[in-house]
Amino acid sequence: MNEVTSPGLTVLDRPNSYIGRSVPRPNLRRLTEGRGQFVSDLSLPRMVHVAFVRSPYAHARILGIDTSAAKAAPGVVAVVTGKELAEVMTPWVGVLSHLKGLKSAPQYAIAIDRACWQGEAVAAVVARTRAEAEDAAELVAVEYEELEPVVDPEAALAPGAKVIHPELGDNLAFERVLDAGEVDKAFAEADEVVDVTFEFGRHTGVTLEPRAIVADWNPSEQRMTVYQGTQAPHMMQNIIAKHLGLQESQVRVICKDVGGSFGIKVHVYADEMATVALSKMLKRPVKYVADRVESFVTDIHARDHKVKARIAVKKDGTITAFEIDDITGIGPYSMYPRTSGIEANQVVNLVGGPYKTPNYRARARVVFQNKNVMSQYRAVGHPIACAVTEGLVDLAAQTIGMDPFEIRRRNVIPDDAYPCSSASGMKFEALSHQASLNKLYEMMNYEALRQEQAELRKQNIYRGIGIAAFIEVTNPSAAFYGVGGARISSQDGAAVRLDAQGSLICHIGVTEQGQGTEAVIAQVLATSFGVPIERVRVITGDTDATPYGGGTWASRAAGIGGEAALQAGKALRENVLKVAGTILQAQPQGLDIRDGIIVDADTGRERISLEEVARIAYFRPDTLPPDFQPELMAVRHYVPKKYPFAFTNGINACWLEVDIETGFIKLLKHWVVEDCGTIINPQLVDEQIRGGVVQGLGAALSEHCIYDERGRLLNGSMMSYLVPMAGEMPDIEVGHVVSPTAESELGAKGAGEAGTAGAAAAVINAVNDALSPFGVRITRIPITPEVVLKALGRIS
């Protein structure tokens, strides 16, 4: 087993500690044997299926809907329009009060008067089978008046531009301006100023399992049970109750196995809300599973930013200022409830983050457009901020003739400078940029790579090295959403009990979508309590059973959920030792639990098994003193308080080759050094980072949702939307620096988005390094062969 030791651990330095060990995931065998329980597998009595009629236009007025032919089709139970469904479910508005000025129009589960993007649902057909529902959906006749679409964000803000929602006044959804330090002075006194515009293509998550939901309204109980592949069951419970006019106690959300999420499944989707409303309307279970084509036009998209940026630098390499102007299109609505303003806001927060310059100016504008809705996707805002920052730093180094490593060494915030704040006001507890840079330099054998690069250029082989330092937001407090009025929990709870045979059962609010949450929580509990990990069972994803919590997003499961589990395990251990002490007539502080046995703390002599303690407490409490009440369950909650976020940091590096004849880019090797605090399971952390890198490489080289001038998606299928293939990926080597957060006893930060945060930036810098002999510069992604050949002037 791989083992990672972490400084600063106290209660975790125990016999049979599982912290820092790569133990297998407890659900691994079940999933590999095909015994997963996904929403798609679920079938309930009297269940019907819904298919949606979707607008073929990006912007169109709905003049009329004829449902008569569809209603007469075989197997059809109901055909429902937006107006009819609005009588059951209220609309929503995706705004947060702390994002000052953020606005959006009300969104309905099914469009009523207008369709505002290609793929928006305009009617629902419910039938006995999905096939019958789809066949009948083709018989629904919708009369449209196509309207002028608003596609380009800059054009959307131009005078005289068509306004998508006239009641809002214009197409500007949100704007943020920040001005810190003496920016104008820094640029005026700089030896060099580098200006550049970066463009980031639109892409989406392409989860292995498409979105899926089954809603079951029980009129006799007046209760809604929802089976959903979601990252945040309690959030969905609250929202469903709110918009159906129910109490939270009338809604149960069950989330079993989920085939990937990446942020895609943490939002409120109109078609899923429509499914819930249809179940209440029809008083029977209704199932909806998005097909892959639907996913491309309804799953949230991300990125799609255009950033004008510049950097001021002295001849000695000192960076004195950053300035950016970011514009992004978000579709016709702000996503609910997390909104579509967060990514641009994050870009403002994160640009320049690793560096010590106090001079920083930023503007971000978020614009409505007639495309699919944009919102939070893995590493929200980080790849943009990292690519802009690191692209500027590389260009500054090139301009003054300095090595990319050296300019970073001279400008990153020193490891002994913490705690401190960034120019944008982000509070950093403890980061390790210097240590990470040094570790990466050694891992890469950087000097040897530079020598190899020089030799190969003599043979007309063009290879490039790109590096990209990053900071990552993890363990978010209420500063992310709660302060803005969203009912998204920043705390999480764990309830742990000893069963009658001496094993631990843990119910916890954080959820599992394939990243190994169950394993991590089991490791923490086994360590803090003192049992073999095989005797720990972790249960997630049921609002009737788990303590209230936020779920899994923003790399919070290990840091927040893990700390709640740690404290619950410690509290239960204390309780159990009190019971054991009473049984043995011994002082609890003189006892310990090791490998599931109560032992003398000093000698390790076995005294009594956990199973025997449980037997007496549960079945023979009459043998205990009359004034003693055994407590074999403990509940603890945790939320970070001192810092709004637990920032992590790291650095990516990429080694690639560009074929100047074909424009093809071959990835040769990728490195990541990451500091996520205490590492609970090294293998899971490394694989999270590798998976994130792969998604970042896809964004850098191939993934792109391409729209035409009418707002129509041109490549909404797996045939033309190019996700990375295993055979195209390089070896990805991962290293670590460990700086635990002092906010928690566990010391864990997040790791789920580190790979994605810096991968694309490293690729951009590596491509430009490879092409530097030709004097060309590429600052847009994805970098397709066409983009390379155009930059080289080989095609027009």
C-alpha positions in Angstrom: 0.0 0.0 0.0 1.1 3.6 -0.7 1.5 5.5 2.5 1.7 9.3 3.0 2.6 10.7 6.4 1.2 14.1 7.4 2.7 16.4 9.9 0.6 17.7 12.8 -1.7 14.7 13.3 -2.6 13.9 16.9 -5.5 11.5 17.4 -4.9 10.0 14.0 -1.5 8.6 15.1 -3.0 5.5 16.5 -2.6 1.7 16.1 -4.3 0.5 12.9 -4.6 4.0 11.6 -5.9 4.1 8.0 -5.0 7.7 7.4 -2.6 8.0 4.5 -3.2 4.4 3.3 -4.6 3.5 -0.1 -7.4 1.1 1.0 -9.8 -0.2 -1.6 -13.2 1.5 -2.0 -15.9 -0.5 -0.2 -18.3 -0.2 -3.2 -15.7 -1.3 -5.8 -16.6 -4.9 -6.0 -20.3 -4.3 -6.2 -19.9 -1.8 -9.0 -17.4 -3.9 -11.0 -19.8 -6.9 -10.8 -22.6 -4.8 -12.3 -24.6 -4.6 -9.0 -24.8 -0.8 -9.0 -28.1 0.8 -8.2 -28.5 3.6 -10.6 -31.7 5.6 -11.2 -31.9 4.1 -14.7 -32.2 0.7 -13.2 -35.2 1.6 -11.0 -38.7 0.4 -11.8 -41.7 1.1 -9.6 -45.3 -0.2 -9.8 -47.5 2.0 -12.0 -44.5 3.9 -13.2 -44.7 5.9 -16.4 -42.1 7.6 -18.5 -41.8 11.2 -19.7 -40.3 12.5 -23.0 -40.0 16.2 -23.7 -40.9 18.1 -26.8 -38.0 20.5 -27.2 -37.6 23.7 -29.2 -35.6 23.5 -32.4 -35.0 27.2 -32.3 -32.7 29.2 -30.0 -35.3 31.9 -29.6 -39.0 31.6 -30.6 -42.4 32.6 -29.6 -44.8 29.7 -28.9 -48.0 30.6 -30.9 -49.8 27.3 -30.3 -49.5 23.7 -29.3 -51.8 21.0 -30.7 -51.6 17.9 -28.5 -54.6 16.0 -29.9 -52.7 13.5 -32.1 -50.2 12.8 -29.3 -52.9 12.2 -26.7 -54.5 9.6 -29.1 -51.2 7.7 -29.5 -50.7 4.2 -28.0 -49.7 4.1 -24.4 -50.0 7.9 -23.8 -51.1 8.8 -20.3 -50.9 12.6 -20.6 -49.6 15.5 -22.7 -48.8 18.5 -20.6 -47.9 22.1 -21.6 -46.0 24.7 -19.6 -49.1 26.6 -18.7 -50.7 23.5 -17.3 -47.6 22.5 -15.3 -47.3 26.0 -13.9 -50.5 25.4 -11.9 -48.6 22.7 -10.0 -45.0 24.1 -9.7 -43.9 27.7 -9.2 -41.1 29.2 -11.3 -37.6 30.1 -9.8 -35.1 32.9 -10.2 -31.3 32.2 -10.0 -29.9 35.1 -8.0 -27.8 35.5 -4.9 -28.0 38.7 -2.8 -24.2 39.0 -2.2 -23.6 39.1 -6.0 -24.8 42.7 -6.1 -26.9 43.5 -9.2 -27.2 39.9 -10.4 -30.6 39.5 -12.1 -32.5 36.9 -14.0 -36.0 36.2 -15.4 -38.3 33.6 -13.8 -37.8 30.2 -15.3 -40.6 27.6 -15.6 -40.3 23.9 -15.6 -41.7 24.0 -19.2 -41.6 27.1 -21.3 -44.9 28.9 -21.6 -44.8 31.8 -24.1 -41.2 31.6 -25.5 -38.4 29.2 -25.9 -35.1 30.8 -25.1 -32.6 28.2 -26.2 -32.5 25.3 -28.6 -33.5 22.3 -26.5 -35.8 24.1 -24.0 -38.8 21.9 -23.2 -42.1 23.2 -24.5 -44.3 20.2 -23.7 -44.1 16.9 -21.9 -45.5 13.5 -23.1 -46.1 10.9 -20.5 -46.6 7.3 -21.5 -46.3 3.7 -20.4 -42.8 3.3 -21.9 -40.1 5.7 -23.0 -40.4 4.6 -26.6 -44.2 5.3 -26.6 -43.5 8.7 -25.0 -40.9 9.6 -27.6 -43.1 8.4 -30.5 -46.0 10.5 -29.3 -43.8 13.5 -28.7 -43.2 13.6 -32.4 -46.9 14.0 -32.9 -47.1 17.2 -30.8 -47.5 20.1 -33.3 -46.0 23.3 -32.0 -46.4 26.5 -34.0 -43.4 28.8 -33.5 -42.5 32.4 -34.5 -38.8 32.4 -34.8 -37.2 35.4 -33.1 -33.8 37.0 -33.5 -31.4 35.1 -31.3 -28.8 36.8 -29.1 -25.7 34.7 -29.5 -22.5 36.7 -29.1 -21.9 38.2 -25.6 -20.2 41.4 -26.8 -22.9 42.0 -29.4 -25.5 41.4 -26.7 -24.3 44.5 -24.9 -24.0 46.7 -27.9 -26.5 49.6 -28.2 -29.7 48.5 -30.0 -29.1 44.8 -29.3 -32.1 42.6 -28.9 -33.0 42.2 -25.2 -33.9 38.6 -24.4 -35.9 39.5 -21.3 -37.3 43.1 -21.9 -38.5 43.4 -18.3 -34.8 43.2 -17.2 -33.9 46.3 -19.3 -30.7 44.8 -20.9 -28.7 41.6 -21.4 -26.2 42.3 -18.6 -26.9 39.7 -15.9 -24.1 40.7 -13.6 -21.0 42.9 -13.4 -18.2 43.0 -10.9 -15.4 45.5 -10.8 -12.3 45.3 -8.5 -9.4 47.8 -8.2 -6.7 47.1 -5.7 -3.4 48.8 -5.1 -1.9 51.3 -7.6 -2.5 49.7 -10.9 -2.0 52.7 -13.2 1.2 53.6 -11.5 2.5 50.0 -11.7 1.9 49.9 -15.5 3.3 53.3 -16.0 6.6 52.4 -14.3 6.9 48.9 -15.7 9.8 48.0 -17.9 7.5 45.8 -20.0 3.8 45.5 -20.4 2.3 42.5 -22.2 -1.3 42.7 -23.5 -3.1 39.6 -24.8 -6.7 38.3 -25.2 -7.6 34.8 -24.1 -10.6 32.9 -25.4 -12.1 29.8 -23.8 -14.4 27.6 -25.7 -17.7 26.3 -24.3 -17.8 22.7 -23.1 -19.7 20.4 -20.9 -19.2 17.5 -18.5 -20.3 14.4 -20.4 -20.9 12.2 -17.4 -20.8 8.5 -17.9 -24.4 8.3 -16.6 -26.8 10.9 -18.0 -29.1 12.8 -15.6 -31.9 10.7 -14.3 -34.8 11.0 -11.9 -37.9 9.1 -10.7 -40.5 11.0 -8.8 -43.2 9.2 -6.8 -46.0 11.2 -5.3 -48.0 9.2 -2.7 -51.4 10.9 -2.3 -52.4 8.8 0.7 -49.3 9.9 2.6 -49.1 13.3 1.0 -45.4 12.6 0.4 -43.1 12.9 -2.5 -40.2 10.4 -2.8 -37.6 11.3 -5.4 -34.8 9.0 -6.6 -32.2 11.2 -8.3 -28.6 11.2 -9.4 -27.7 14.3 -7.5 -24.7 15.7 -5.6 -26.9 17.5 -3.0 -29.9 15.6 -1.8 -30.9 18.0 1.0 -30.7 21.0 -1.4 -33.0 19.2 -3.8 -35.4 18.3 -0.9 -35.7 21.9 0.0 -36.2 23.2 -3.5 -38.7 20.5 -4.5 -40.7 21.2 -1.4 -40.6 25.0 -2.0 -41.8 24.9 -5.6 -44.5 22.3 -5.0 -45.8 24.1 -1.9 -44.9 21.3 0.4 -43.0 21.0 3.7 -39.5 19.6 3.6 -40.8 16.7 5.7 -43.1 15.8 2.9 -40.2 15.3 0.5 -37.6 12.5 0.6 -34.7 12.5 -1.8 -32.8 9.2 -2.3 -29.5 9.2 -4.1 -27.9 5.8 -4.6 -25.1 5.2 -7.1 -24.3 8.1 -9.5 -22.2 7.6 -12.6 -20.1 10.8 -12.4 -21.2 14.3 -11.8 -18.3 16.9 -12.1 -20.7 19.6 -11.0 -23.2 18.8 -13.7 -25.6 17.1 -11.2 -25.6 19.8 -8.5 -28.0 22.1 -10.3 -31.8 22.4 -10.6 -32.9 21.4 -14.1 -36.2 22.3 -15.6 -36.9 18.9 -17.0 -36.2 17.2 -13.7 -38.5 19.6 -11.8 -41.1 19.0 -14.5 -40.8 15.3 -13.8 -41.5 15.9 -10.1 -44.5 18.1 -10.9 -45.9 15.5 -13.3 -45.8 12.9 -10.6 -47.8 15.1 -8.3 -50.2 15.9 -11.1 -50.7 12.3 -12.2 -50.4 10.8 -8.7 -48.1 8.1 -9.8 -44.3 7.5 -10.3 -42.8 9.3 -13.3 -39.3 8.5 -14.7 -37.1 10.6 -16.8 -33.6 9.7 -18.1 -31.9 12.1 -20.4 -30.5 10.6 -23.6 -27.1 11.7 -24.8 -28.4 14.2 -27.4 -30.7 15.8 -24.7 -27.7 16.0 -22.4 -25.7 18.1 -24.8 -28.5 20.7 -25.0 -29.7 20.6 -21.4 -26.8 19.7 -19.1 -25.1 22.9 -18.1 -22.3 24.2 -20.2 -19.2 26.0 -18.8 -16.4 28.3 -19.6 -17.1 30.4 -22.8 -15.0 33.4 -21.6 -13.2 36.1 -23.5 -10.6 37.8 -21.3 -8.5 40.9 -22.3 -5.5 40.9 -20.0 -2.2 42.5 -19.3 0.7 42.2 -17.0 3.4 44.7 -15.8 6.9 43.4 -15.2 10.3 44.8 -14.4 13.5 43.7 -16.2 14.5 41.7 -13.0 11.4 39.7 -13.3 9.3 41.4 -10.7 5.6 41.3 -11.5 4.1 44.6 -10.5 0.5 44.4 -11.7 -2.3 42.3 -13.4 -5.4 43.7 -15.1 -8.2 41.7 -16.8 -11.5 42.4 -18.5 -13.6 39.3 -18.7 -16.9 38.8 -20.6 -18.9 35.5 -20.6 -22.2 34.4 -22.0 -24.4 32.3 -19.7 -27.5 31.4 -21.7 -31.0 33.0 -21.2 -31.3 32.4 -17.5 -29.1 32.3 -14.4 -29.0 28.7 -13.2 -30.9 28.0 -10.0 -30.0 28.1 -7.1 -26.2 28.5 -7.4 -26.6 31.0 -10.2 -24.5 31.6 -13.3 -22.5 34.5 -11.8 -20.2 32.4 -9.7 -17.7 31.4 -12.4 -17.0 35.0 -13.5 -16.8 36.0 -9.9 -14.3 33.3 -9.2 -12.2 34.4 -12.1 -11.9 37.9 -10.5 -11.1 36.3 -7.2 -8.4 33.9 -8.5 -6.4 35.8 -11.2 -2.9 36.5 -9.9 -3.6 34.4 -6.8 -0.2 32.7 -6.5 1.8 35.9 -6.8 2.6 38.6 -4.3 1.8 41.8 -6.3 -0.8 44.0 -4.6 -1.8 45.8 -7.8 -4.7 44.2 -9.5 -7.7 45.5 -11.5 -10.5 43.4 -12.8 -13.9 43.6 -14.5 -16.2 40.7 -15.2 -19.4 40.9 -17.2 -22.0 38.1 -17.3 -24.3 38.3 -20.3 -27.6 36.6 -21.3 -27.6 34.9 -24.6 -29.8 32.3 -26.5 -27.7 29.3 -25.8 -27.9 26.5 -23.3 -27.5 27.7 -19.7 -24.0 28.0 -18.2 -23.1 27.3 -14.6 -20.7 25.6 -12.2 -18.6 22.7 -13.6 -15.5 21.1 -12.2 -13.0 23.7 -11.0 -15.4 26.6 -11.3 -13.5 29.6 -12.8 -10.1 28.1 -11.9 -9.0 27.0 -15.4 -9.7 30.5 -16.8 -8.0 32.3 -14.0 -5.0 30.0 -14.1 -4.7 30.1 -17.9 -4.9 33.9 -17.9 -2.5 34.3 -15.0 0.0 31.7 -16.1 -0.2 32.7 -19.8 0.7 36.3 -18.8 3.5 35.1 -16.6 5.0 33.0 -19.4 4.7 35.8 -21.9 6.3 38.2 -19.5 9.2 35.8 -19.0 9.6 35.4 -22.7 9.6 39.2 -23.2 12.3 39.9 -20.7 14.3 36.7 -21.6 13.8 34.9 -18.3 13.2 31.2 -17.7 9.5 30.4 -16.8 10.6 28.6 -13.6 12.8 31.5 -12.5 10.1 34.2 -12.9 7.7 32.2 -10.8 10.3 31.6 -8.1 10.9 35.3 -7.9 7.2 36.2 -7.6 5.2 33.5 -5.8 4.1 34.2 -2.3 6.8 32.8 -0.1 5.9 29.7 2.0 6.7 31.6 5.2 4.5 34.6 4.4 1.2 33.0 5.6 -1.4 33.8 6.7 -1.9 36.5 4.2 -4.4 37.7 1.6 -4.3 38.1 -2.2 -4.8 41.3 -4.1 -8.5 40.3 -4.6 -9.0 39.8 -0.9 -8.9 36.0 -0.7 -7.6 34.9 2.7 -4.9 32.2 2.6 -4.1 30.2 5.7 -1.1 28.2 4.5 0.1 27.4 1.0 3.3 26.0 -0.5 4.1 27.5 -3.8 7.9 27.5 -3.3 8.0 23.9 -2.1 5.7 22.8 -5.0 7.8 24.6 -7.6 11.0 22.9 -6.3 9.3 19.5 -6.2 8.0 19.8 -9.7 11.5 21.0 -11.0 13.0 17.8 -9.6 10.2 15.5 -10.8 10.4 16.8 -14.3 14.2 16.7 -14.5 13.7 20.2 -16.0 17.2 20.9 -17.2 17.4 17.6 -19.0 14.1 18.3 -20.8 15.4 21.7 -21.9 18.5 20.0 -23.3 16.4 17.4 -25.1 14.1 20.1 -26.5 17.1 22.0 -27.9 18.6 18.9 -29.6 15.2 17.9 -31.1 14.7 21.4 -32.6 17.9 20.8 -34.7 16.0 17.9 -36.2 12.8 20.1 -36.8 11.0 18.3 -34.0 9.2 20.9 -31.9 8.5 20.1 -28.3 7.3 22.4 -25.6 7.3 22.6 -21.8 4.4 24.4 -20.1 4.0 25.0 -16.4 1.1 26.5 -14.5 0.8 27.3 -10.8 -2.7 27.4 -9.3 -4.7 28.0 -6.2 -7.9 26.0 -5.5 -11.0 26.8 -3.5 -12.0 23.9 -1.2 -14.0 23.4 1.9 -16.3 26.4 1.3 -18.1 28.0 4.2 -21.4 29.8 4.0 -19.5 32.6 2.2 -20.1 30.8 -1.1 -23.9 30.5 -1.1 -25.5 30.9 2.3 -24.7 34.6 2.7 -26.5 35.1 -0.6 -29.7 33.6 0.6 -29.4 30.2 -1.0 -30.5 27.3 1.1 -27.3 25.3 0.4 -25.8 23.9 3.5 -22.1 24.6 4.1 -22.0 22.4 7.2 -22.2 18.6 7.2 -23.1 16.1 9.8 -22.3 12.5 10.7 -24.3 10.1 12.8 -22.4 7.0 14.0 -23.7 4.1 16.0 -22.3 0.9 17.3 -24.4 -2.0 16.1 -25.2 -5.2 18.1 -22.2 -7.0 16.7 -19.7 -4.3 17.4 -19.5 -2.7 13.9 -19.9 1.0 13.1 -22.8 2.3 11.0 -22.4 5.9 9.7 -25.0 8.1 8.1 -23.4 11.2 6.6 -24.6 14.1 4.5 -21.7 14.1 1.9 -22.4 12.0 -1.1 -20.7 9.6 -3.4 -20.4 10.0 -7.2 -17.4 7.8 -7.8 -14.7 9.8 -6.1 -14.4 7.5 -3.1 -16.3 9.4 -0.4 -17.5 6.1 1.2 -13.9 4.9 1.5 -12.5 8.2 2.9 -15.2 8.4 5.6 -14.7 4.8 6.5 -11.0 5.3 6.8 -11.5 8.3 9.1 -14.0 6.5 11.3 -12.0 3.3 11.5 -9.0 5.3 12.7 -10.7 7.7 15.1 -12.8 4.9 16.7 -10.4 2.0 16.6 -11.9 -0.8 14.5 -10.8 -2.6 11.3 -12.2 -0.7 8.3 -14.1 -3.8 7.2 -16.3 -3.2 10.2 -17.4 0.3 9.1 -20.4 0.8 6.9 -21.1 4.3 5.4 -24.6 5.3 4.2 -25.1 8.4 2.2 -27.8 10.0 0.0 -31.1 9.7 1.9 -32.7 12.8 3.4 -34.8 10.6 5.7 -31.7 9.0 7.2 -28.6 11.2 6.9 -27.9 14.3 9.0 -28.6 17.6 7.2 -25.7 18.5 4.9 -24.6 20.1 1.7 -23.5 17.0 -0.2 -20.4 16.8 -2.3 -19.2 19.7 -4.5 -16.4 22.2 -4.4 -14.0 19.5 -3.1 -15.7 19.5 0.4 -16.4 15.9 1.1 -13.1 14.9 2.8 -12.4 18.2 4.5 -15.9 18.9 5.8 -17.6 15.5 5.8 -14.4 13.9 7.0 -14.0 16.2 10.0 -17.7 15.6 11.0 -17.0 11.8 10.8 -13.8 12.2 12.8 -15.5 14.1 15.6 -18.5 11.7 15.6 -16.1 8.7 15.8 -14.2 10.3 18.7 -17.4 11.1 20.6 -18.8 7.5 20.1 -15.4 6.1 21.2 -15.7 8.1 24.4 -19.2 6.9 25.0 -18.3 3.2 24.3 -15.3 3.4 26.7 -17.6 4.8 29.4 -19.9 1.8 28.9 -16.9 -0.6 28.9 -15.5 1.0 32.0 -18.8 0.6 33.8 -19.0 -3.1 32.8 -15.3 -3.7 33.8 -15.4 -1.4 36.8 -12.4 0.4 35.4 -11.7 4.0 34.6 -12.5 4.8 30.9 -9.3 6.8 30.5 -7.4 3.7 31.3 -9.0 1.9 28.3 -8.6 2.0 24.6 -10.1 0.5 21.5 -7.8 -1.3 19.1 -8.8 -3.6 16.3 -12.3 -3.7 17.6 -11.3 -4.9 21.1 -11.4 -2.9 24.4 -7.8 -3.1 25.8 -5.8 -1.6 28.6 -4.4 1.6 27.3 -0.9 1.0 28.7 -0.4 -2.7 28.3 -2.6 -3.5 25.3 -4.1 -6.4 27.3 -7.5 -7.4 25.8 -10.4 -6.9 28.2 -13.7 -7.2 26.4 -14.9 -7.2 22.8 -17.1 -4.5 21.2 -19.7 -7.1 20.5 -20.0 -8.0 24.1 -20.2 -4.3 25.1 -23.0 -3.9 22.6 -24.8 -7.1 23.8 -24.9 -5.8 27.3 -25.9 -2.3 26.4 -28.6 -3.3 24.0 -30.0 -6.5 25.5 -28.9 -6.6 29.2 -28.9 -3.0 30.4 -30.5 -4.3 33.6 -27.0 -5.5 34.6 -25.7 -1.9 34.5 -26.0 0.6 37.4 -29.5 2.0 37.5 -28.3 5.6 37.1 -26.1 4.8 34.1 -27.5 5.2 30.5 -25.4 3.7 27.8 -25.1 5.9 24.7 -23.9 4.0 21.6 -24.6 6.7 19.1 -23.0 10.0 18.4 -23.8 12.9 16.1 -21.4 15.7 15.2 -21.5 18.5 12.7 -18.7 20.6 11.2 -18.3 23.8 9.3 -15.2 25.9 8.7 -15.4 29.2 10.5 -12.1 31.1 10.6 -11.5 31.1 6.8 -14.2 31.3 4.1 -12.4 28.6 2.1 -9.5 26.2 2.7 -7.3 27.1 -0.2 -5.0 24.5 -1.7 -2.3 25.1 -4.2 -0.1 23.2 -6.7 1.4 23.3 -10.1 0.9 21.5 -13.4 3.5 20.9 -16.1 3.1 19.5 -19.6 5.6 18.1 -22.1 4.2 17.8 -25.6 5.1 17.8 -29.3 3.5 19.8 -32.1 3.6 18.5 -35.7 3.9 21.7 -37.7 2.8 20.0 -40.9 -0.5 18.6 -39.6 -1.1 20.8 -36.5 -1.5 17.6 -34.4 -0.5 17.9 -30.8 0.9 14.8 -29.1 0.9 14.7 -25.3 4.1 13.1 -24.0 4.0 13.6 -20.2 2.1 15.5 -17.6 3.1 16.3 -14.0 1.1 17.7 -11.1 2.4 18.7 -7.6 -0.5 19.3 -5.3 -0.9 20.3 -1.6 -4.3 19.2 -0.3 -3.4 19.1 3.3 -3.7 15.7 5.1 -4.0 13.0 2.5 -6.4 10.3 3.7 -6.2 7.9 0.7 -3.3 8.6 -1.6 -4.5 6.5 -4.5 -7.9 8.1 -4.5 -6.3 11.6 -4.4 -3.9 10.8 -7.2 -6.7 9.3 -9.4 -8.9 12.4 -8.7 -6.1 14.5 -9.9 -5.4 12.4 -12.9 -9.1 12.4 -13.8 -9.2 16.2 -13.4 -6.1 16.5 -15.6 -7.8 14.5 -18.4 -10.8 16.8 -18.3 -8.5 19.8 -18.5 -6.6 18.3 -21.4 -9.9 17.7 -23.2 -10.9 21.4 -22.7 -7.5 22.4 -23.9 -7.4 20.4 -27.1 -10.7 19.1 -28.3 -13.9 19.6 -26.3 -16.0 22.4 -27.7 -19.8 23.1 -27.9 -19.9 24.8 -31.3 -22.9 27.0 -32.1 -23.9 28.7 -35.4 -25.0 32.3 -35.7 -28.7 31.2 -35.1 -27.8 29.7 -31.7 -28.0 26.1 -32.9 -25.6 23.5 -31.4 -23.8 21.9 -34.3 -22.0 19.1 -32.5 -24.4 17.7 -29.9 -23.4 14.1 -30.1 -20.6 11.8 -29.2 -19.7 11.6 -32.8 -18.6 15.2 -33.1 -18.1 16.4 -29.5 -14.6 15.0 -28.8 -13.9 13.9 -25.3 -10.4 12.6 -24.5 -9.7 8.9 -25.2 -7.5 6.8 -23.0 -5.1 6.1 -25.8 -4.5 9.8 -26.3 -3.6 10.6 -22.7 0.0 10.8 -21.5 1.4 9.3 -18.3 0.4 11.6 -15.5 2.8 11.7 -12.6 1.5 13.1 -9.3 3.5 14.4 -6.4 2.5 16.1 -3.1 3.5 18.7 -0.6 1.5 18.4 2.7 0.3 21.5 4.5 -2.7 20.5 6.7 -5.3 23.2 7.5 -5.4 24.1 11.2 -9.1 24.8 10.9 -9.8 21.1 11.6 -8.3 18.3 13.5 -8.2 16.1 10.4 -6.3 18.8 8.5 -7.7 17.7 5.1 -8.4 20.1 2.3 -9.9 19.2 -1.1 -8.3 17.6 -4.1 -11.1 17.0 -6.6 -10.5 19.9 -8.9 -6.7 20.4 -8.7 -6.0 18.6 -12.0 -8.6 20.5 -13.9 -7.5 23.8 -12.5 -4.1 23.9 -14.1 -4.0 21.4 -16.9 -5.3 23.6 -19.7 -3.0 26.4 -18.8 0.0 24.1 -18.9 -1.0 22.9 -22.3 -1.4 26.4 -23.7 2.0 27.4 -22.4 3.6 24.2 -23.7 2.2 24.7 -27.2 3.5 28.3 -27.3 6.8 27.1 -26.0 7.0 24.5 -28.8 6.0 27.1 -31.4 8.3 29.9 -30.1 10.8 29.5 -32.9 8.1 30.6 -35.3 7.2 33.7 -33.3 3.5 32.7 -33.0 1.3 32.8 -30.0 -2.0 30.9 -29.4 -4.2 32.1 -26.6 -7.5 30.3 -27.3 -8.8 26.8 -26.5 -9.4 24.3 -27.6 -6.2 24.2 -29.6 -7.2 22.1 -32.5 -5.0 21.2 -35.5 -6.8 23.9 -37.4 -5.9 26.5 -34.8 -2.3 25.5 -34.9 -2.1 25.6 -38.7 -3.8 29.0 -38.8 -1.4 30.4 -36.3 1.5 29.1 -38.4 0.0 30.7 -41.5 -0.4 27.3 -43.3 -4.1 27.6 -43.8 -6.3 30.7 -43.9 
